[in-house]
């Protein structure tokens, strides 16, 4: 049984193979490492310039109205 592939299919499969090889070998990509803790504040500023922020407690996010 012989499989016939046209030139476009061969080029496409070759590019996919090269991409997979480069991705697996990490030639251009460097690993990213986290350093420290990132903190984010979710706040709503009212008209008086004071901010009401969401709070975290017991593993839950609390939002005051």
N, CA, C and O atoms as CSV, one atom per row, in Angstrom:
chain,resi,resn,atom,element,x,y,z
A,1,UNK,N,N,0.842,-1.176,0.000
A,1,UNK,CA,C,0.000,0.000,0.000
A,1,UNK,C,C,0.888,1.241,0.000
A,1,UNK,O,O,1.734,1.404,0.880
A,2,UNK,N,N,0.701,2.086,-0.956
A,2,UNK,CA,C,1.520,3.278,-1.100
A,2,UNK,C,C,0.667,4.520,-0.878
A,2,UNK,O,O,-0.428,4.644,-1.427
A,3,UNK,N,N,1.185,5.437,-0.064
A,3,UNK,CA,C,0.465,6.680,0.200
A,3,UNK,C,C,1.125,7.784,-0.610
A,3,UNK,O,O,2.334,7.991,-0.514
A,4,UNK,N,N,0.347,8.480,-1.396
A,4,UNK,CA,C,0.865,9.568,-2.206
A,4,UNK,C,C,0.523,10.889,-1.541
A,4,UNK,O,O,-0.641,11.180,-1.266
A,5,UNK,N,N,1.560,11.689,-1.287
A,5,UNK,CA,C,1.372,13.001,-0.690
A,5,UNK,C,C,1.872,14.056,-1.662
A,5,UNK,O,O,2.935,13.911,-2.265
A,6,UNK,N,N,1.098,15.111,-1.805
A,6,UNK,CA,C,1.558,16.182,-2.679
A,6,UNK,C,C,2.589,17.046,-1.954
A,6,UNK,O,O,2.810,16.889,-0.754
A,7,UNK,N,N,3.203,17.942,-2.685
A,7,UNK,CA,C,4.299,18.749,-2.150
A,7,UNK,C,C,3.841,19.633,-0.979
A,7,UNK,O,O,4.578,19.787,-0.004
A,8,UNK,N,N,2.655,20.205,-1.062
A,8,UNK,CA,C,2.140,21.082,-0.002
A,8,UNK,C,C,1.966,20.322,1.297
A,8,UNK,O,O,2.303,20.834,2.365
A,9,UNK,N,N,1.445,19.110,1.223
A,9,UNK,CA,C,1.238,18.289,2.419
A,9,UNK,C,C,2.578,17.928,3.046
A,9,UNK,O,O,2.705,17.947,4.270
A,10,UNK,N,N,3.564,17.605,2.245
A,10,UNK,CA,C,4.892,17.273,2.763
A,10,UNK,C,C,5.518,18.466,3.473
A,10,UNK,O,O,6.110,18.316,4.542
A,11,UNK,N,N,5.390,19.651,2.882
A,11,UNK,CA,C,5.946,20.857,3.497
A,11,UNK,C,C,5.228,21.156,4.807
A,11,UNK,O,O,5.872,21.484,5.804
A,12,UNK,N,N,3.912,21.046,4.816
A,12,UNK,CA,C,3.131,21.305,6.021
A,12,UNK,C,C,3.497,20.337,7.141
A,12,UNK,O,O,3.692,20.755,8.282
A,13,UNK,N,N,3.590,19.057,6.827
A,13,UNK,CA,C,3.968,18.069,7.837
A,13,UNK,C,C,5.396,18.286,8.321
A,13,UNK,O,O,5.690,18.064,9.495
A,14,UNK,N,N,6.277,18.714,7.440
A,14,UNK,CA,C,7.654,19.009,7.825
A,14,UNK,C,C,7.722,20.197,8.776
A,14,UNK,O,O,8.472,20.162,9.751
A,15,UNK,N,N,6.947,21.251,8.506
A,15,UNK,CA,C,6.920,22.418,9.380
A,15,UNK,C,C,6.349,22.071,10.750
A,15,UNK,O,O,6.832,22.564,11.769
A,16,UNK,N,N,5.334,21.234,10.776
A,16,UNK,CA,C,4.773,20.785,12.051
A,16,UNK,C,C,5.814,19.999,12.837
A,16,UNK,O,O,5.954,20.188,14.045
A,17,UNK,N,N,6.544,19.119,12.161
A,17,UNK,CA,C,7.572,18.328,12.838
A,17,UNK,C,C,8.683,19.220,13.390
A,17,UNK,O,O,9.148,19.003,14.509
A,18,UNK,N,N,9.112,20.212,12.624
A,18,UNK,CA,C,10.153,21.132,13.091
A,18,UNK,C,C,9.652,21.933,14.285
A,18,UNK,O,O,10.384,22.122,15.256
A,19,UNK,N,N,8.408,22.405,14.222
A,19,UNK,CA,C,7.836,23.159,15.335
A,19,UNK,C,C,7.755,22.329,16.600
A,19,UNK,O,O,8.073,22.820,17.684
A,20,UNK,N,N,7.333,21.081,16.480
A,20,UNK,CA,C,7.258,20.204,17.645
A,20,UNK,C,C,8.644,19.936,18.223
A,20,UNK,O,O,8.816,19.901,19.441
A,21,UNK,N,N,9.623,19.748,17.353
A,21,UNK,CA,C,10.994,19.506,17.818
A,21,UNK,C,C,11.544,20.716,18.562
A,21,UNK,O,O,12.127,20.568,19.636
A,22,UNK,N,N,11.364,21.917,18.000
A,22,UNK,CA,C,11.871,23.122,18.646
A,22,UNK,C,C,11.157,23.388,19.963
A,22,UNK,O,O,11.773,23.854,20.921
A,23,UNK,N,N,9.864,23.093,20.015
A,23,UNK,CA,C,9.118,23.279,21.254
A,23,UNK,C,C,9.593,22.307,22.327
A,23,UNK,O,O,9.711,22.684,23.492
A,24,UNK,N,N,9.861,21.082,21.952
A,24,UNK,CA,C,10.301,20.075,22.918
A,24,UNK,C,C,11.733,20.320,23.379
A,24,UNK,O,O,12.079,19.993,24.514
A,25,UNK,N,N,12.567,20.888,22.521
A,25,UNK,CA,C,13.966,21.083,22.880
A,25,UNK,C,C,14.220,22.432,23.553
A,25,UNK,O,O,15.321,22.668,24.051
A,26,UNK,N,N,13.230,23.313,23.577
A,26,UNK,CA,C,13.362,24.636,24.207
A,26,UNK,C,C,14.578,25.396,23.692
A,26,UNK,O,O,15.362,25.922,24.482
A,27,UNK,N,N,14.735,25.454,22.393
A,27,UNK,CA,C,15.878,26.138,21.799
A,27,UNK,C,C,15.806,27.648,22.071
A,27,UNK,O,O,16.789,28.242,22.513
A,28,UNK,N,N,14.657,28.264,21.813
A,28,UNK,CA,C,14.539,29.703,21.982
A,28,UNK,C,C,13.799,30.112,23.251
A,28,UNK,O,O,13.918,31.253,23.697
A,29,UNK,N,N,13.056,29.210,23.822
A,29,UNK,CA,C,12.228,29.560,24.966
A,29,UNK,C,C,12.951,29.292,26.278
A,29,UNK,O,O,13.565,28.241,26.462
A,30,UNK,N,N,12.871,30.247,27.176
A,30,UNK,CA,C,13.430,30.057,28.506
A,30,UNK,C,C,12.281,29.766,29.458
A,30,UNK,O,O,11.154,30.214,29.245
A,31,UNK,N,N,12.572,29.025,30.492
A,31,UNK,CA,C,11.548,28.708,31.480
A,31,UNK,C,C,11.250,29.943,32.330
A,31,UNK,O,O,12.135,30.751,32.613
A,32,UNK,N,N,10.007,30.066,32.723
A,32,UNK,CA,C,9.593,31.172,33.589
A,32,UNK,C,C,9.400,30.641,34.998
A,32,UNK,O,O,8.742,29.621,35.206
A,33,UNK,N,N,9.970,31.331,35.948
A,33,UNK,CA,C,9.851,30.930,37.345
A,33,UNK,C,C,9.200,32.062,38.120
A,33,UNK,O,O,9.508,33.235,37.911
A,34,UNK,N,N,8.300,31.696,39.013
A,34,UNK,CA,C,7.643,32.691,39.855
A,34,UNK,C,C,8.554,33.034,41.023
A,34,UNK,O,O,9.252,32.173,41.561
A,35,UNK,N,N,8.536,34.284,41.399
A,35,UNK,CA,C,9.317,34.694,42.566
A,35,UNK,C,C,8.417,35.547,43.451
A,35,UNK,O,O,7.978,36.625,43.050
A,36,UNK,N,N,8.152,35.068,44.632
A,36,UNK,CA,C,7.314,35.807,45.559
A,36,UNK,C,C,5.839,35.598,45.284
A,36,UNK,O,O,5.451,34.803,44.427
A,37,UNK,N,N,5.035,36.321,46.023
A,37,UNK,CA,C,3.580,36.210,45.915
A,37,UNK,C,C,3.048,37.446,45.205
A,37,UNK,O,O,3.414,38.571,45.546
A,38,UNK,N,N,2.192,37.237,44.225
A,38,UNK,CA,C,1.529,38.338,43.539
A,38,UNK,C,C,0.229,38.648,44.270
A,38,UNK,O,O,-0.562,37.744,44.541
A,39,UNK,N,N,0.004,39.905,44.588
A,39,UNK,CA,C,-1.213,40.304,45.288
A,39,UNK,C,C,-1.996,41.269,44.415
A,39,UNK,O,O,-1.436,42.137,43.747
A,40,UNK,N,N,-3.320,41.087,44.444
A,40,UNK,CA,C,-4.212,41.919,43.647
A,40,UNK,C,C,-5.316,42.442,44.544
A,40,UNK,O,O,-5.871,41.685,45.341
A,41,UNK,N,N,-5.645,43.714,44.432
A,41,UNK,CA,C,-6.738,44.310,45.191
A,41,UNK,C,C,-7.896,44.591,44.245
A,41,UNK,O,O,-7.716,45.204,43.192
A,42,UNK,N,N,-9.089,44.138,44.629
A,42,UNK,CA,C,-10.295,44.400,43.851
A,42,UNK,C,C,-11.068,45.465,44.615
A,42,UNK,O,O,-11.661,45.184,45.657
A,43,UNK,N,N,-11.061,46.689,44.092
A,43,UNK,CA,C,-11.651,47.818,44.809
A,43,UNK,C,C,-12.615,48.592,43.921
A,43,UNK,O,O,-12.541,48.554,42.692
A,44,UNK,N,N,-13.525,49.298,44.592
A,44,UNK,CA,C,-14.459,50.184,43.916
A,44,UNK,C,C,-14.358,51.530,44.612
A,44,UNK,O,O,-14.685,51.637,45.794
A,45,UNK,N,N,-13.915,52.555,43.907
A,45,UNK,CA,C,-13.723,53.862,44.503
A,45,UNK,C,C,-15.046,54.625,44.485
A,45,UNK,O,O,-15.690,54.741,43.443
A,46,UNK,N,N,-15.444,55.140,45.644
A,46,UNK,CA,C,-16.697,55.898,45.690
A,46,UNK,C,C,-16.431,57.383,45.436
A,46,UNK,O,O,-15.301,57.768,45.132
A,47,UNK,N,N,-17.461,58.210,45.559
A,47,UNK,CA,C,-17.334,59.625,45.211
A,47,UNK,C,C,-16.500,60.420,46.209
A,47,UNK,O,O,-16.044,61.513,45.877
A,48,UNK,N,N,-16.287,59.914,47.410
A,48,UNK,CA,C,-15.530,60.652,48.419
A,48,UNK,C,C,-14.031,60.338,48.365
A,48,UNK,O,O,-13.277,60.840,49.198
A,49,UNK,N,N,-13.592,59.537,47.428
A,49,UNK,CA,C,-12.177,59.223,47.307
A,49,UNK,C,C,-11.751,58.026,48.125
A,49,UNK,O,O,-10.578,57.653,48.100
A,50,UNK,N,N,-12.673,57.410,48.852
A,50,UNK,CA,C,-12.350,56.208,49.622
A,50,UNK,C,C,-12.664,54.981,48.784
A,50,UNK,O,O,-13.619,54.978,48.008
A,51,UNK,N,N,-11.875,53.966,48.939
A,51,UNK,CA,C,-12.070,52.742,48.159
A,51,UNK,C,C,-12.646,51.648,49.042
A,51,UNK,O,O,-12.197,51.442,50.169
A,52,UNK,N,N,-13.643,50.950,48.521
A,52,UNK,CA,C,-14.172,49.774,49.196
A,52,UNK,C,C,-13.582,48.570,48.479
A,52,UNK,O,O,-13.779,48.401,47.276
A,53,UNK,N,N,-12.870,47.747,49.208
A,53,UNK,CA,C,-12.173,46.619,48.592
A,53,UNK,C,C,-12.774,45.297,49.049
A,53,UNK,O,O,-13.303,45.189,50.155
A,54,UNK,N,N,-12.684,44.312,48.196
A,54,UNK,CA,C,-13.103,42.960,48.548
A,54,UNK,C,C,-12.100,42.382,49.533
A,54,UNK,O,O,-10.913,42.704,49.487
A,55,UNK,N,N,-12.582,41.535,50.418
A,55,UNK,CA,C,-11.719,40.938,51.433
A,55,UNK,C,C,-11.736,39.415,51.298
A,55,UNK,O,O,-12.715,38.832,50.833
A,56,UNK,N,N,-10.653,38.793,51.707
A,56,UNK,CA,C,-10.540,37.336,51.671
A,56,UNK,C,C,-10.455,36.835,53.101
A,56,UNK,O,O,-9.673,37.351,53.899
A,57,UNK,N,N,-11.258,35.828,53.427
A,57,UNK,CA,C,-11.232,35.227,54.746
A,57,UNK,C,C,-11.750,33.803,54.687
A,57,UNK,O,O,-12.739,33.526,54.009
A,58,UNK,N,N,-11.102,32.917,55.379
A,58,UNK,CA,C,-11.486,31.494,55.395
A,58,UNK,C,C,-11.545,30.898,53.994
A,58,UNK,O,O,-12.377,30.034,53.716
A,59,UNK,N,N,-10.666,31.359,53.117
A,59,UNK,CA,C,-10.615,30.816,51.760
A,59,UNK,C,C,-11.728,31.293,50.857
A,59,UNK,O,O,-11.937,30.715,49.790
A,60,UNK,N,N,-12.472,32.363,51.260
A,60,UNK,CA,C,-13.576,32.877,50.451
A,60,UNK,C,C,-13.367,34.349,50.178
A,60,UNK,O,O,-12.680,35.040,50.930
A,61,UNK,N,N,-13.960,34.825,49.099
A,61,UNK,CA,C,-13.885,36.222,48.718
A,61,UNK,C,C,-15.172,36.902,49.173
A,61,UNK,O,O,-16.265,36.503,48.769
A,62,UNK,N,N,-15.043,37.939,50.021
A,62,UNK,CA,C,-16.200,38.654,50.549
A,62,UNK,C,C,-16.275,40.041,49.918
A,62,UNK,O,O,-15.282,40.767,49.871
A,63,UNK,N,N,-17.464,40.400,49.436
A,63,UNK,CA,C,-17.677,41.709,48.832
A,63,UNK,C,C,-18.806,42.383,49.599
A,63,UNK,O,O,-19.899,41.833,49.728
A,64,UNK,N,N,-18.527,43.588,50.108
A,64,UNK,CA,C,-19.540,44.338,50.857
A,64,UNK,C,C,-20.278,45.272,49.922
A,64,UNK,O,O,-19.681,45.846,49.011
A,65,UNK,N,N,-21.571,45.426,50.143
A,65,UNK,CA,C,-22.370,46.357,49.341
A,65,UNK,C,C,-22.412,47.702,49.998
A,65,UNK,O,O,-23.037,48.625,49.476
